[in-house]
Amino acid sequence: MHRFASELFPICRSITGDGVRETLSRIGALIPIQVTDVPTGTRTFDWTVPREWNIRDAYIKDPSGQKIVEFKDSSLHVMSYSTPVKGMVSLQELKQHLHTLPERPDWIPYRTSYYKEDWGFCLRHSEMESLQDGLYEVCIDSTLKDGSLTYGECLIAGQSVDEVLISTHVCHPALANDNLSGMVIATALAQHLSSLKLRYSYRFVFIPGTIGAITWLARNQSRTGKIKHGLVLTGIGNRAPFHYKKSRRGDAEIDSAAGLVLRSGSEPYEILDFTPYGYDERQYCSPGFNLPVGCLMRSVWGTFPEYHTSADNLDFIAPDTLEGSLKLCASILDILEHNETLLNTNPYCEPQLGKRNLYRSTGGASISDEINARLWVLNFSDGQHSLLDIAERSGLSFKLINQAAADLKTGGLLIAA
Ligand SMILES: [Zn+2]
């Protein structure tokens, strides 16, 4: 995953353009991706698909003719959606188009101007401070014209047409945690699920943030009823505690599953209530849709100094943290795959487990947990409580509860509710 992030890192992505297509094509080499292009000007609810932005080169030359800022060194050097510019400007005028981080003088900020026509360069504050008076040559060789917005989808079919939505944004340039981590984990998760026999179908959407999610929802409004669970994956590769932001509903099955996996894991975590600010869960959880979609992160947007700066680089994410995040996602999905609501066929007093060989099995300390789990499952399988509910209430692991249910089914004591 880290190697794949390194491969994608230099590609200049934005909300439209060749960088997104190139990224989707690289992802498509690993998992089956269906790419959709939505033309500029298409109305998507209250929004309109913008013009397409592409860039070939950009630089600033100092009064001596030396290049001091070069797009080819880092795609962060150019404000995303900068209009083309070529000419000579004074230092005073140039400074009106420069973005820096005075409090982090050696980092380059990430800036965008999607909906206001402007041009700009981003650079280290220390470099800007050293600029002398004189005439500077500026060049941004970009185009902003009618084209399309591009997104990719990967459907991994399961037994049911009911879907689990996994969404990740693909519009940021050279930023590793936000959100190459989401892209590479979603890709690896799709590869992992492809090898399993699945109950749900899984739809992975690789979309530009905000306008991409809005466009996807506008084009798929009639089929959102199929989405039974969903996760937005973002900022999930750095060394920080997990943060799970609940769906707007707050009591969706994905919220319970994520909470249970985090509580039973060894890594620190925090569970956040839904707020209408954040990533694309804002669109999936807008009141008209109100889908059961949560957001899984490590660091929360805007709360860590490296956020939207050149310090969110490939050293900021690590193979082991990516792996921990992938495993967490797989565990959450594994609960969704196996969660069900069952009915105890013998609800009047406890059934006699001993005569069904369900009271003692192999020796060791695990016996009591194993039998305890069977008693919990029998007691609460009244058609009202799912296995996930029972795991939460009992404090036992989902794996143990699920195994107990399997054993009790075999023993004829449980049926589908
Ligand atoms: Zn971001």
Boltz pocket constraint, residues with backbone or C-beta under 6 A from the ligand:
constraints:
  - pocket:
      binder: B
      contacts: [[A, 172], [A, 178], [A, 308]]
      max_distance: 6.0
